[in-house]
Amino acid sequence: MKKALISIAVAALALPVLAQNSTPARIAVIDVQRVLNTSVAGKAAQDRLKKLQEDKMTKASKLQDEMKALDTEINTKKLSLSEDKLADLQKQLADKQVALQRYGQDADKELGEARDKELMTLESKIKPVIDQIGKEMGLAAILNKYESGLVYASDAIDITDTVIKKFNDATQTAEATPAPAAQPAAKKQ
């Protein structure tokens, strides 16, 4: 009988500890791509990247037009030009082809670096927002919905809309807060 009472007492004392440790850890998921595509800061970053890409494409198009004009000149005048002049024009065309190829490689590299920089900037701005939401909601983990290996997630644990709203609020507040104005220099008399 004494052993049974001790066992019941131990079980009663352990029950709060077991209950505390057995509470399910709350997790949530966010669709990072949707945050990037629909948040104000994400759209602004996409617009900057699109403008940079359009500028690069415009310059590449100009280089291609120059090559076409030179190629047309070579084809229309090749019978009437001296061999030296024809060789010079062909060399110019080859040089422009190399320049266009290098420009394309440089543009790709620059666009990739700009994209990486924009993503790092966005990540540094959104990370505190996600951390804050996680703490406020008492979450143990927040997973990237499509890049975490997650196969299924209920819409009930998707906090993407909350993240977008708070991220927009945080970035608009940061942009609306004016930088401290420079103090005017004291006049010397």
C-alpha positions in Angstrom: 0.0 0.0 0.0 2.8 2.3 0.9 4.5 1.7 -2.5 1.2 2.5 -4.3 0.9 5.8 -2.4 4.5 6.8 -3.2 3.9 5.9 -6.9 0.8 8.1 -7.0 2.6 11.0 -5.2 5.5 10.8 -7.7 3.1 10.7 -10.6 1.1 13.7 -9.2 4.4 15.7 -8.8 5.6 14.7 -12.2 2.3 15.6 -14.0 2.9 19.4 -14.1 6.5 18.8 -15.4 5.2 16.4 -18.1 2.4 18.7 -19.0 4.8 21.6 -19.4 7.2 19.7 -21.6 4.5 18.0 -23.7 2.9 21.3 -24.9 3.1 21.2 -28.7 5.6 23.6 -30.2 3.8 26.1 -32.4 5.1 26.6 -35.9 4.1 28.9 -38.7 5.0 29.2 -42.4 5.5 32.2 -44.7 5.6 32.4 -48.4 8.8 34.5 -48.8 8.3 34.9 -52.6 4.8 36.4 -52.0 6.2 38.8 -49.4 8.9 39.9 -51.9 6.3 40.3 -54.7 3.5 42.1 -52.8 5.3 44.2 -50.1 5.9 47.8 -50.8 9.7 47.4 -50.3 9.7 44.3 -52.4 7.9 46.0 -55.3 10.3 49.0 -55.0 13.3 46.6 -55.2 11.8 44.9 -58.2 11.2 48.2 -59.9 14.8 49.2 -59.4 16.0 45.9 -60.8 13.7 46.1 -63.8 14.9 49.7 -64.6 18.5 48.5 -64.4 17.7 45.6 -66.7 15.9 47.8 -69.1 18.9 50.2 -69.2 21.3 47.3 -69.9 18.9 46.0 -72.6 18.7 49.5 -74.2 22.5 49.7 -74.4 22.8 46.2 -75.8 20.2 47.0 -78.4 22.2 50.1 -79.4 25.4 48.0 -79.8 23.4 45.4 -81.9 22.1 48.2 -84.1 25.7 49.5 -84.7 26.7 46.0 -85.6 23.8 45.6 -88.1 24.6 48.9 -89.7 28.3 47.9 -90.0 27.3 44.5 -91.4 25.0 46.1 -93.9 27.7 48.6 -95.0 30.1 45.7 -95.5 27.6 43.7 -97.5 26.5 46.6 -99.8 29.9 48.0 -100.4 32.1 44.9 -100.4 32.5 44.9 -104.2 33.4 48.6 -104.4 35.7 48.8 -101.4 39.4 48.2 -101.5 40.7 45.1 -99.7 42.2 47.2 -96.9 39.0 49.2 -96.3 36.9 46.0 -96.3 39.4 44.3 -93.9 39.1 47.3 -91.6 35.3 47.2 -91.6 35.3 43.5 -90.9 37.8 44.0 -88.0 35.5 46.7 -86.7 32.5 44.3 -86.9 34.5 41.6 -85.1 35.5 44.1 -82.4 31.9 45.1 -81.9 30.8 41.5 -81.6 33.4 40.9 -78.9 32.4 44.2 -77.2 28.7 43.1 -77.2 29.6 39.7 -75.8 31.6 41.2 -73.0 28.9 43.8 -72.3 26.4 41.0 -72.0 28.6 39.1 -69.6 29.2 42.3 -67.5 25.6 43.2 -67.6 24.6 39.7 -66.3 27.1 39.9 -63.5 26.0 43.4 -62.6 22.3 42.4 -62.6 23.1 39.4 -60.4 25.1 41.5 -57.9 22.3 44.1 -57.8 19.7 41.4 -57.2 21.8 39.9 -54.4 22.2 43.3 -52.8 18.5 44.1 -53.0 17.7 40.7 -51.5 20.2 41.2 -48.7 18.8 44.6 -48.0 15.2 43.3 -47.9 16.3 40.4 -45.7 17.9 42.7 -43.2 14.7 44.7 -43.1 12.2 41.8 -42.9 14.1 39.6 -40.4 13.3 41.8 -37.4 9.7 41.9 -38.4 9.5 38.1 -38.6 11.3 37.8 -35.3 8.9 40.2 -33.7 5.8 38.3 -35.1 7.3 35.0 -33.9 7.8 36.3 -30.4 4.3 38.0 -30.3 2.6 34.8 -31.4 4.7 32.5 -29.2 6.0 30.5 -32.1 8.8 28.0 -31.8 9.7 28.1 -35.5 8.7 29.9 -38.7 9.5 28.0 -41.9 9.9 29.2 -45.5 6.8 27.6 -47.0 8.3 26.5 -50.3 12.1 26.2 -49.6 12.2 24.3 -46.4 11.4 20.9 -47.7 7.9 21.3 -46.4 5.4 19.2 -48.2 2.2 20.4 -46.7 1.2 23.3 -44.5 -2.3 24.2 -43.4 -3.5 27.7 -44.3 -4.1 28.1 -40.6 -0.4 28.3 -39.9 0.4 30.6 -42.8 1.3 34.0 -41.5 2.4 35.6 -44.8 -0.4 38.2 -44.8 0.6 39.3 -41.2 4.3 39.5 -42.2 3.4 41.6 -45.3 1.3 44.0 -43.3 3.8 44.5 -40.5 6.7 44.7 -43.0 4.8 47.4 -45.0 4.0 49.3 -41.8 7.6 49.1 -40.7 9.1 50.2 -44.0 6.6 53.0 -44.5 7.3 54.2 -40.9 11.0 54.1 -41.5 10.7 56.0 -44.8 8.2 58.6 -43.3 10.6 59.4 -40.4 12.7 62.3 -41.7 16.4 62.2 -41.2 17.6 64.8 -38.6 18.1 68.1 -40.3 21.6 69.5 -40.3 22.0 72.3 -37.9 22.6 75.6 -39.6 26.1 77.0 -38.9 26.2 79.9 -36.5 26.8 83.2 -38.2 30.2 84.8 -37.5 30.1 88.4 -36.8 
